[in-house]
Amino acid sequence: MKKSLSNIIFMMTLSIGTIISISSNNWLGAWMGLEINLLSFIPLMNNLKNSMSTEASLKYFLVQALASSILLFSIIMMSLNNNNMFNINDINIFNWILNSSLFLKLGVAPFHFWFPEVIEGLNWFIGTILMTWQKLAPMILLSYCVSFNYLNSIILFSIFIGSIGGLNQISLRKIMAYSSINHMGWMLSSFLISNYYWFIYFLIYCFLSISIISLFLKFNIFYINQAFNLMNFSPILKFIIFCNLLSLGGLPPFSGFFPKWIIIQNINSNFLITFMVCLTLITLFYYIRIAYSAFLINYSILKWCLNINVYPNISLYMNFFSLFGLTILVIMYSIY
C-alpha cells in the first residue's frame, strides 16, 4: 500500500516537472522542471529486487545529470551575450551545445548509447513512460531553439541507427528502443515543417506504442520466442500483436503510416525524404521478419483455448484504432 501510494506521488511529481518545463518563460525555469522530472522518475525506475533496474536507473541518472549540466552551462554562456561578450559564431556554438544536451536527454543518435541499455533493464510500464512521456518536455524545449543545419544530420543519424540497430536483436524491449530512435528521427524532421505536425506524430506514436506494449505487459512478453509461444493460444491474438508491429513500423494501410505520409508530402528536400523512407523500410524488414512465420505457419490449437477471453476490451478498442484507424484519420485530414 505504501509503495503504491509513493508511486502515485512520484507520478504526479513527474507530470508537474514536465508541465513546469513546457510552461516556463525562461530557460532556468525549464531546467528546474527537467530536474524535478528526473528526480521523480529515478525512484520509479529503481527496484531493489531487480539488479538490472537498479543498474538502468544509475545509467539513466548519470546520463541525464550530464545532459542537465551541459544544458545549464549553455544557458549561462548564452545569457552572458547580453553584455556582448561573444560574437555571432560563439553564440551559434553555444546554441549547438544546448541542442546537443536536449538530444542527449531524448536519446536520439548519435547520443543514443544509453537508451537501449536503460530500456532493457526496465519493466514495460516504466519503459513506456521513458519512450513516450519523457520525450515531451525536451522536444518542446528543442522546438524553441533548434538549429536546422545541425538538425538535418541528427535526423539522418537517428533514422540510420534506429533502422540498423534492431536487425540483430531478440529482445522486444531493445527492438522497441531502436524503433523509438527511428521514430524520433521522423519527429525531428517534422520541425522542418511545423510544430503542429510534430504534435500529431507524437500523439499517434504514443498511442501505437501503448497499444502494443499493453499486450506485452499483459502476457509478460520480453523476447521474440515468448511471443511465438502465444501462437498456440489464440489466432486472433497472434493477428493483433503482429499487425500492431507493422502499424508501428508505418506500413500502409495501418494507422502508423498516417504521420509518415504527412511528413513525406510536406518536406521539400528530396534527398532527405528518400533517405528516410529507404531506411525505414529496414525497420519494416525486422518487423516483418518477426511476423512472417506467425502469419504463414500453421499451429495446432486446442479447442478449449479458443473460448478463453484473453483480450481486455479497452485494449481491443485501442488496437482496433491502430489497425483500422487510417480511414478515420484520412477523413479528418481531408476535412482539415
C-alpha positions in Angstrom: 0.0 0.0 0.0 2.8 2.4 0.9 4.7 1.6 -2.3 1.7 2.2 -4.5 1.0 5.5 -2.7 4.6 6.6 -3.2 4.5 5.6 -6.9 1.4 7.8 -7.3 3.1 10.7 -5.7 6.2 10.3 -7.9 4.0 10.1 -11.0 2.3 13.3 -10.0 5.6 15.0 -9.4 6.9 13.7 -12.8 3.9 15.3 -14.5 4.4 18.5 -12.6 8.1 18.7 -13.6 7.2 18.3 -17.3 4.5 21.0 -17.0 6.9 23.4 -15.4 9.4 22.8 -18.2 7.0 23.4 -21.1 5.2 26.3 -19.4 8.3 28.2 -18.2 9.1 31.6 -19.8 12.8 31.3 -19.2 15.5 28.7 -19.6 16.3 28.4 -15.9 12.7 27.5 -15.1 12.8 24.9 -17.9 16.0 23.4 -16.4 14.4 23.3 -13.0 11.4 21.5 -14.4 13.6 18.9 -16.1 15.4 18.3 -12.8 12.2 17.8 -10.9 11.1 15.4 -13.6 14.4 13.5 -13.3 14.4 13.2 -9.5 10.8 11.9 -9.5 11.5 9.3 -12.3 14.5 7.7 -10.7 12.6 6.2 -7.8 10.0 4.8 -10.2 12.8 3.0 -12.2 14.6 1.6 -9.1 13.6 -1.8 -7.9 15.6 -3.3 -5.1 14.5 -6.9 -6.1 15.9 -6.5 -9.6 19.6 -5.6 -10.1 19.0 -4.8 -13.8 16.6 -2.0 -12.9 19.0 -0.6 -10.4 21.7 -0.5 -13.0 19.4 1.1 -15.5 18.4 3.8 -13.0 22.0 4.6 -12.3 22.8 4.8 -16.0 19.8 7.0 -16.6 20.7 9.3 -13.7 24.3 9.7 -14.9 23.4 10.5 -18.5 20.6 12.9 -17.6 22.7 14.6 -15.0 25.4 15.1 -17.6 22.8 16.5 -20.1 21.4 18.8 -17.4 24.9 20.1 -16.7 25.6 20.8 -20.3 22.2 22.5 -20.7 22.9 24.7 -17.7 26.3 25.6 -19.0 24.9 26.6 -22.4 22.2 28.7 -20.7 24.7 30.6 -18.6 27.0 31.2 -21.6 24.2 32.4 -23.8 22.8 34.7 -21.1 26.2 36.4 -21.0 25.6 37.6 -24.5 23.5 40.5 -23.0 26.9 42.1 -22.3 28.1 41.5 -25.9 30.9 39.3 -24.7 30.7 36.9 -27.6 30.4 37.2 -31.4 27.8 35.5 -33.6 29.9 32.4 -34.2 30.3 31.8 -30.5 26.5 32.1 -30.0 25.9 29.6 -32.7 28.3 27.2 -31.0 26.5 27.6 -27.6 23.2 27.0 -29.4 24.6 23.8 -30.8 25.7 22.7 -27.3 22.2 23.5 -26.0 20.7 21.4 -28.8 23.1 18.6 -28.0 22.1 18.5 -24.4 18.4 18.1 -25.3 19.3 15.5 -27.9 21.2 13.6 -25.2 18.1 13.8 -23.0 15.9 12.5 -25.8 18.3 9.6 -26.6 18.5 10.3 -30.4 21.5 9.2 -32.4 24.4 9.7 -32.1 23.6 10.4 -28.4 21.6 7.1 -28.2 24.3 4.9 -26.5 22.4 4.8 -23.1 18.8 4.4 -24.4 18.6 0.7 -25.4 20.5 -0.4 -22.3 18.3 1.5 -20.0 15.1 0.2 -21.6 16.4 -3.4 -21.4 16.7 -3.1 -17.6 13.1 -1.7 -17.0 9.7 -3.3 -16.9 7.2 -2.5 -19.7 5.3 0.1 -17.7 8.3 2.3 -16.8 9.8 1.7 -20.3 6.6 3.0 -21.9 6.9 6.2 -19.8 10.5 6.6 -20.9 9.6 6.1 -24.6 6.6 8.5 -24.5 6.1 11.0 -21.7 9.8 11.6 -21.0 10.2 12.8 -24.6 7.6 15.6 -24.3 9.5 18.3 -22.4 12.8 18.0 -24.3 11.1 18.0 -27.6 9.1 21.2 -26.8 12.2 22.9 -25.5 14.0 21.9 -28.6 11.4 23.4 -30.8 12.2 26.8 -29.2 15.9 26.8 -30.2 16.5 24.2 -32.9 19.4 24.8 -35.3 18.2 23.5 -38.6 21.7 22.9 -40.1 22.5 20.7 -37.1 19.1 19.1 -37.2 19.5 17.5 -40.6 22.5 15.4 -39.5 20.7 14.3 -36.4 17.7 13.2 -38.4 19.9 11.1 -40.7 21.8 9.6 -37.8 18.7 8.7 -35.8 16.9 7.0 -38.7 20.0 5.1 -39.7 20.8 3.9 -36.2 17.2 3.1 -35.4 16.9 1.0 -38.6 20.2 -0.9 -38.4 20.3 -1.3 -34.6 17.2 -3.5 -34.4 18.3 -6.0 -37.0 20.1 -8.5 -34.8 18.0 -8.1 -31.6 15.9 -10.8 -30.0 14.8 -8.7 -27.0 11.5 -6.9 -27.7 12.5 -4.1 -25.3 15.6 -3.3 -27.4 13.6 -3.6 -30.6 11.1 -1.1 -29.2 14.0 1.2 -28.1 15.6 1.2 -31.6 12.2 1.7 -33.1 11.8 4.7 -30.8 15.1 6.2 -32.1 13.9 5.7 -35.6 10.6 7.5 -34.9 12.4 10.3 -33.1 14.2 11.0 -36.4 10.8 11.3 -38.1 9.5 13.6 -35.3 12.6 15.8 -35.6 12.1 16.1 -39.3 8.6 17.5 -38.7 10.3 20.5 -37.1 11.3 21.4 -40.7 7.6 21.8 -41.5 5.6 22.8 -38.4 5.2 22.1 -34.7 1.6 21.1 -35.5 2.8 18.1 -37.5 5.2 17.1 -34.7 2.4 17.0 -32.2 0.3 14.8 -34.5 3.2 12.4 -35.0 3.9 12.3 -31.2 0.3 11.5 -30.3 -0.1 8.7 -32.8 3.3 7.3 -31.9 2.4 7.3 -28.2 -1.0 5.7 -28.9 0.6 2.9 -31.0 3.3 2.2 -28.5 0.9 2.0 -25.6 -1.5 -0.3 -27.5 1.2 -2.8 -28.4 3.1 -2.7 -25.1 -0.2 -3.3 -23.2 -0.2 -6.7 -24.9 3.4 -7.4 -24.0 2.7 -6.3 -20.4 -0.5 -8.4 -20.0 1.2 -11.6 -21.2 4.6 -10.8 -19.7 6.5 -11.0 -23.0 10.1 -9.8 -23.3 11.6 -11.8 -26.1 10.7 -12.9 -29.6 10.5 -16.6 -28.7 8.0 -15.8 -25.9 5.7 -14.1 -28.5 5.9 -17.2 -30.7 4.8 -19.3 -27.8 1.5 -17.4 -27.8 0.7 -18.7 -31.3 -0.7 -21.9 -29.9 -3.1 -20.0 -27.7 -5.2 -17.7 -29.8 -5.0 -16.9 -33.6 -6.8 -13.6 -33.0 -4.2 -12.5 -30.5 -1.5 -13.6 -33.0 -3.0 -11.4 -35.7 -3.4 -8.3 -33.5 0.1 -8.4 -32.0 1.9 -8.6 -35.3 -0.4 -6.2 -37.2 0.4 -3.7 -34.4 4.1 -4.2 -35.0 3.5 -3.5 -38.7 1.5 -0.4 -37.8 4.2 0.9 -35.6 6.6 0.4 -38.5 4.5 2.6 -40.7 3.2 0.0 -43.2 0.1 1.2 -45.1 -2.9 0.8 -44.7 -2.4 0.8 -40.9 -2.6 4.0 -38.8 1.1 4.3 -38.3 1.5 5.2 -41.9 -0.5 8.4 -41.5 2.1 10.7 -39.8 4.8 9.5 -42.1 2.5 10.2 -45.0 2.0 13.8 -43.8 5.8 14.4 -43.5 6.5 12.8 -46.9 4.0 15.2 -48.5 5.3 18.4 -46.9 9.1 18.1 -46.7 10.8 19.8 -49.6 14.2 18.0 -49.6 14.0 15.0 -52.0 17.3 13.6 -50.7 16.2 13.7 -47.1 12.8 12.1 -47.6 14.3 9.4 -49.9 16.9 8.6 -47.3 14.3 8.4 -44.5 11.9 6.2 -46.5 14.6 3.8 -47.6 16.0 3.3 -44.1 12.5 3.0 -42.6 12.0 0.0 -44.9 14.8 -1.7 -42.9 12.7 -1.2 -39.8 9.8 -2.8 -41.5 12.0 -5.7 -42.5 12.8 -6.7 -38.9 9.1 -6.3 -38.0 8.0 -8.4 -41.0 10.7 -11.0 -40.1 9.0 -11.4 -36.7 5.5 -11.6 -38.2 6.3 -13.7 -41.2 6.4 -17.1 -39.5 3.4 -16.2 -37.3 1.2 -15.4 -40.3 2.3 -18.2 -42.7 3.0 -21.2 -40.4 0.1 -23.3 -39.2 -0.1 -24.2 -35.5 -2.0 -26.9 -33.7 -4.6 -25.1 -31.5 -6.5 -26.7 -28.6 -10.2 -26.1 -29.0 -10.7 -25.2 -25.4 -8.2 -22.3 -25.8 -10.3 -20.6 -28.3 -13.1 -20.0 -25.8 -10.9 -18.2 -23.2 -11.3 -14.4 -23.1 -7.6 -13.4 -23.2 -8.1 -9.9 -24.6 -9.3 -6.9 -22.5 -11.9 -4.7 -24.0 -10.0 -1.4 -23.7 -7.0 -2.9 -25.4 -9.3 -4.2 -28.1 -10.6 -0.7 -28.9 -7.0 0.7 -28.8 -5.8 -1.9 -31.3 -8.8 -1.5 -33.5 -7.8 2.1 -34.0 -4.2 1.1 -34.6 -5.2 -1.4 -37.3 -8.1 0.3 -39.0 -7.8 4.0 -38.0 -6.1 5.2 -41.2 -9.5 5.6 -42.9 -10.7 7.8 -40.0 -7.5 9.8 -40.0 -7.6 10.4 -43.8 -11.2 11.7 -43.5 -10.1 14.0 -40.6 -7.1 15.2 -42.6 -9.1 15.9 -45.7 -11.6 17.9 -43.8 -8.9 19.9 -42.1 
